[in-house]
C-alpha cells in the first residue's frame, strides 16, 4: 500500500500556526542570545549573508578577487561568488573527511585570494582551526559557511566565530526557518556593522518580500507528514522519473541571487519559533546519537559524527557506503519510499553542468568520492523507530550482497 505521508529529508523545526500571529519578537536578539554573541545580523538568505561578507572584505582589500571554497558544497556558494564579480577556486576534501585538505588549500593561496570559506556540512563541525593556520598573517578572510549547522558548537562556543565571520541559513527545512533567511555573526562587531550598512542601502523589494510571506504561510501549512507528500514527495518522484537527480533535491538555482531586507512579520515568526529551537536541537541530538549506533553495526556503512570538543547539529545522518554501486542500490530502495532518505549534494562543484562556466574544472577525487558514495537519512521527529529500523534492514541487506 502506498504511503500517504512523507518524512522530510531534514529535521526542520516544525512550524506552528500560532507563530503566524506573533505580535512581538526580535529574531536577531533572540539568536544572538542563543549563540552567546553580542550581536547577529538577519539577512534575506544565507547566500545573501555570504555575499554581504564578501563585499565588505572586498571593500577593505579591493586588489584581491579570488574566493577559495571546498569542492563539495552547495552550488549557491559558487553562484554567490560569481554574482558579485569574484573568481572561484576549489579545494578537495581530506581523505575520509568533510574537512578541506590543508595541503591542497595551501597550493591555492596567493596574493589574489580574498577569502576562504570552510563549510560546516550537514550539521557537522569542520576544522576551521586548520584553515586559520594555513592562512595566518596572509590577510585572507575566513568566512565560515554554517548554513546547515545553526546551533553547532566547538568547545562550547558557536561555530561561525573561529573565522572572521560566519553565517547560517534559515531556508525551508533548516533547523529554524523563515522559508528563506540568513543570520551572520562575527568575532569583530565592525564586520557586522559594515554588513548592516550595505544591507540597509539595498532597495526595497516589496514584491519579493510578499512572495516570501506567502511561501512561509504555505510552508507552515504543509510542513507535516501529510503535506510533505504533496509539497516534496510528488515533485521528487517526477524529477527522478525524468532522470533529473539535481532537480529532485533542489540543487539547481538561478544565477541571480535576490538581495533585500527581511520583513518584520517574518522576523517575528522566526523569533517566536526560535524559542523552541534549543530544546528541539537537544532532542534531535539524543535521537541521532542513539540511531548512529545501529548504523555503526552495519559493515560497509560509515556515519559521519563529532570529534572531541565538537557538538554538531543533526538535521540528517550522513552515511557513506563502501561503494557507489551499494549507495545507488540503497537509494533505489529508499529514495522514493517516503522515509526521508536522500542525498546531500548530487555532485562535487566541477560536475554541475550549470556551473561549468564559473567553477574551475580541476580534479577533486575525495569530493567526488563523497558525492558518489554518500546518502542521508532524515533525523526528523516524524521518522518513527520502526521506520528507521526498516531503513537499516535495507542497508544491511545491500551491504551484505
C-alpha positions in Angstrom: 0.0 0.0 0.0 1.4 3.4 -1.0 2.2 5.7 1.9 0.1 8.8 2.2 2.7 10.6 4.3 6.3 11.7 3.6 9.2 12.2 6.0 11.0 15.5 5.1 14.7 14.9 4.1 16.0 17.0 7.0 15.0 17.7 10.6 13.4 21.1 10.4 11.8 22.7 13.5 8.1 22.0 13.0 6.3 25.4 12.5 3.2 26.3 14.5 0.2 28.3 13.2 0.4 30.4 16.3 3.8 31.7 15.1 2.0 33.4 12.2 0.1 35.7 14.7 3.1 36.7 16.7 2.9 40.4 17.8 6.4 40.7 19.3 9.8 39.2 18.9 13.3 40.2 17.9 14.9 37.5 15.8 18.4 38.9 15.7 18.5 39.4 19.5 17.0 36.0 20.2 19.6 34.2 18.1 22.4 36.4 19.5 21.4 35.2 23.0 21.2 31.6 21.9 24.6 31.8 20.1 26.1 33.7 23.0 27.3 36.6 20.8 27.0 40.4 21.2 25.0 40.8 18.0 23.7 39.0 15.0 22.5 40.3 11.6 19.4 38.9 10.0 19.6 38.7 6.2 17.2 37.6 3.4 19.1 34.4 2.9 22.3 32.6 3.9 23.6 33.2 0.4 23.0 37.0 0.9 24.9 36.9 4.2 27.9 35.4 2.3 27.6 38.0 -0.4 27.5 40.8 2.1 30.5 39.4 3.9 32.5 39.2 0.7 31.6 42.7 -0.3 32.9 44.1 3.0 36.1 42.1 2.6 36.4 43.4 -1.0 35.9 47.0 0.2 38.8 46.5 2.6 41.1 44.8 0.1 40.0 45.7 -3.5 43.1 44.3 -5.0 42.0 40.8 -4.1 39.4 39.0 -6.2 39.6 35.2 -5.5 37.5 33.1 -3.1 38.5 29.6 -2.2 35.8 27.0 -1.3 35.5 23.3 -0.7 34.9 21.2 -3.9 31.9 19.6 -2.2 29.5 22.3 -1.1 26.2 23.9 -2.0 26.1 25.3 -5.6 24.8 28.6 -4.2 28.2 29.3 -2.8 29.7 29.3 -6.3 26.8 31.3 -7.6 27.2 33.9 -4.8 30.9 34.4 -5.6 30.2 34.8 -9.3 27.3 37.1 -8.7 29.4 39.8 -7.1 32.2 39.6 -9.7 34.7 37.5 -7.8 36.5 34.4 -9.1 36.3 30.9 -7.6 39.0 28.4 -6.7 38.1 25.0 -5.2 40.0 22.7 -2.8 39.5 19.0 -2.4 38.5 17.4 0.9 40.8 15.4 3.1 40.6 11.6 2.5 37.7 10.1 4.5 36.8 13.6 5.9 34.5 16.5 5.4 37.3 19.0 6.1 39.2 20.9 3.4 42.6 19.4 2.6 45.3 21.7 4.2 47.9 20.9 1.6 45.5 21.4 -1.3 44.4 24.7 0.3 47.9 25.9 0.7 48.5 25.3 -3.0 45.6 27.5 -4.0 46.7 30.6 -2.0 48.4 33.6 -3.4 48.2 37.4 -3.1 44.9 37.4 -5.1 43.0 35.4 -2.6 40.4 37.5 -0.7 38.6 34.8 1.4 38.5 31.1 2.3 35.1 29.6 3.0 35.3 26.3 5.1 31.9 24.6 5.4 30.2 23.0 8.4 28.5 20.4 6.3 25.2 18.9 7.3 25.5 19.8 11.0 29.0 18.5 11.4 31.8 20.8 12.6 34.6 21.4 10.2 38.2 22.1 11.2 38.4 25.9 10.9 41.5 26.0 13.2 43.4 24.2 10.4 42.3 26.7 7.9 43.3 29.6 10.2 46.8 28.1 10.5 47.2 27.9 6.7 46.1 31.5 6.1 47.7 33.0 9.2 49.2 36.5 8.6 48.2 36.5 4.9 45.4 39.0 5.1 42.9 36.4 3.8 39.5 36.5 5.4 38.0 33.3 6.8 34.2 33.1 6.3 32.6 30.0 7.9 29.7 28.5 6.0 27.5 27.2 8.7 24.3 27.3 6.6 23.3 23.8 7.7 24.7 24.0 11.3 22.8 26.6 13.3 23.3 25.6 17.0 26.5 23.6 16.4 29.4 24.4 18.8 33.0 23.5 19.3 34.4 23.5 22.9 31.1 25.1 24.0 31.3 28.1 21.6 29.1 28.6 18.5 30.5 27.8 15.1 31.0 30.8 12.9 33.3 32.6 15.4 36.6 30.9 14.8 37.0 32.6 11.4 36.3 36.3 10.9 32.6 35.8 10.2 30.1 33.0 10.0 26.7 32.7 8.5 23.7 30.4 8.9 20.7 29.6 6.7 17.0 29.9 7.7 15.8 28.4 4.5 13.0 25.8 4.2 13.8 22.6 6.0 16.6 24.1 8.1 16.5 23.7 11.9 14.9 27.1 12.1 13.1 28.5 9.0 11.6 31.8 7.8 11.2 30.0 4.5 14.2 32.0 3.2 16.5 33.8 5.5 20.0 34.0 6.9 21.9 35.1 10.0 25.5 36.4 10.3 27.8 36.5 13.3 31.3 37.8 13.6 34.3 38.0 16.0 34.6 41.7 15.4 31.4 43.8 15.7 32.7 46.1 13.0 32.3 43.4 10.4 28.6 43.1 11.2 28.1 46.9 11.2 29.7 47.2 7.8 27.5 44.4 6.5 24.4 46.0 8.1 25.3 49.3 6.3 25.4 47.5 3.0 22.1 45.7 3.7 20.4 49.0 4.8 21.4 50.5 1.4 19.6 47.8 -0.6 16.5 48.9 -2.4 13.1 47.8 -1.2 11.8 44.7 -2.9 8.2 44.6 -1.6 7.1 42.1 -4.3 9.8 39.6 -3.3 9.0 40.0 0.4 5.3 39.4 -0.2 6.2 36.3 -2.1 8.3 35.1 0.8 5.5 35.7 3.2 3.1 33.6 1.1 5.7 30.9 0.9 6.2 30.9 4.6 2.5 30.6 5.2 2.4 27.7 2.8 5.4 26.1 4.5 3.7 26.4 7.9 0.6 24.7 6.5 2.4 21.9 4.6 5.5 21.1 6.7 4.0 18.0 8.3 4.0 14.4 7.0 0.7 14.6 5.0 1.5 17.9 3.4 5.1 16.9 2.6 3.7 14.2 0.4 2.4 16.8 -2.0 4.9 19.6 -1.5 8.0 17.5 -1.6 7.3 13.8 -2.4 5.5 14.2 -5.7 8.0 16.7 -7.2 10.8 14.5 -6.1 9.3 11.4 -7.8 8.6 13.4 -11.0 12.2 14.6 -11.2 13.7 11.2 -10.6 11.3 9.7 -13.2 12.7 12.0 -15.8 16.3 11.3 -14.7 17.0 14.6 -13.0 18.5 14.0 -9.6 19.8 17.6 -9.4 16.2 18.8 -9.7 15.0 16.1 -7.3 16.9 17.5 -4.4 16.7 21.2 -5.4 20.4 21.7 -6.4 19.5 23.8 -9.4 19.5 27.6 -8.7 19.2 30.8 -10.8 22.4 32.7 -11.3 20.9 35.8 -9.9 20.6 36.0 -6.1 17.9 38.2 -4.5 19.2 40.8 -2.2 16.8 42.6 0.0 15.8 43.0 3.7 13.6 40.5 5.5 10.3 42.0 6.6 9.1 42.5 10.2 6.4 39.8 10.0 8.8 37.0 9.1 11.2 38.2 11.7 8.6 37.9 14.4 7.6 34.5 13.2 11.3 33.4 13.3 11.8 34.9 16.7 8.9 33.0 18.2 9.9 29.7 16.6 13.5 30.3 17.7 12.4 30.0 21.4 11.7 26.3 20.7 15.0 25.7 18.9 17.4 24.8 21.7 15.2 22.1 23.1 14.5 20.8 19.6 18.2 20.5 18.8 18.9 18.7 22.1 16.1 16.2 21.3 17.4 15.6 17.7 20.9 15.1 19.0 19.8 12.5 21.5 17.9 10.7 18.8 20.8 10.8 16.3 23.4 9.5 18.8 21.1 6.6 19.6 20.5 5.8 15.9 24.0 6.0 14.7 25.0 3.2 17.0 22.6 1.0 15.0 24.2 2.2 11.7 27.7 1.7 13.0 26.9 -2.0 13.4 26.3 -2.4 9.7 29.5 -3.4 7.9 30.3 -1.1 5.0 28.3 1.8 6.2 30.2 4.8 7.7 28.3 7.6 9.6 30.0 11.0 10.0 29.9 12.2 13.6 31.5 14.6 16.0 35.2 14.6 17.2 36.4 15.6 20.6 35.1 19.0 21.6 32.6 19.2 18.8 28.8 19.3 19.3 27.2 19.4 15.9 23.5 19.5 15.0 21.8 16.6 13.3 19.4 17.6 10.5 20.4 14.3 8.9 22.6 11.3 9.4 25.2 11.4 6.6 26.1 7.9 5.6 28.8 6.7 3.2 28.7 3.2 1.7 31.8 1.2 0.7 31.0 1.5 -3.0 29.0 3.7 -5.3 27.1 0.6 -6.5 25.8 -0.1 -3.0 25.0 3.5 -2.4 22.9 3.5 -5.5 21.2 0.3 -4.6 20.2 1.8 -1.2 18.7 4.8 -2.8 16.9 2.7 -5.4 15.0 1.2 -2.5 14.7 4.2 -0.2 14.7 7.5 -2.1 11.1 7.3 -3.1 9.9 5.3 -0.1 8.7 8.4 1.8 11.1 7.5 4.7 13.3 10.6 4.4 16.3 9.1 2.6 18.0 11.5 0.2 21.3 13.0 -0.8 23.3 16.0 0.4 24.5 17.5 -2.9 24.4 15.5 -6.1 27.9 16.4 -7.4 31.2 17.9 -6.5 31.1 21.5 -7.8 33.0 20.9 -11.1 30.4 18.3 -12.1 27.3 20.5 -12.2 26.6 21.3 -15.8 25.0 24.6 -14.9 28.2 25.8 -13.1 30.8 24.8 -15.8 31.4 28.5 -16.7 32.2 29.6 -13.2 33.8 26.6 -11.5 37.4 25.5 -12.3 37.5 22.1 -14.0 40.0 20.5 -11.7 40.4 17.1 -10.2 38.9 16.6 -6.7 38.8 12.8 -6.1 37.8 12.9 -2.5 34.9 15.3 -3.0 33.7 13.3 -6.0 34.0 10.1 -3.9 31.9 11.6 -1.2 29.2 12.6 -3.7 29.3 9.2 -5.3 29.1 7.0 -2.1 27.0 9.1 0.4 23.4 9.5 1.2 21.4 11.0 4.0 18.8 9.7 6.4 16.4 12.3 7.9 16.6 13.0 11.6 13.0 14.4 11.6 11.0 13.8 14.7 8.4 12.2 12.4 10.7 9.3 11.5 9.5 6.6 13.9 11.8 3.9 15.3 10.1 1.2 13.2 10.7 3.3 10.1 14.3 3.8 11.0 14.7 0.1 11.6 13.2 -0.6 8.1 15.8 1.7 6.6 18.6 -0.1 8.5 17.3 -3.5 7.2 17.5 -2.3 3.6 21.1 -1.0 4.2 22.1 -4.3 5.9 20.7 -6.4 3.1 22.6 -4.4 0.4 25.8 -4.2 2.4 25.8 -8.0 2.7 25.1 -8.5 -1.0 
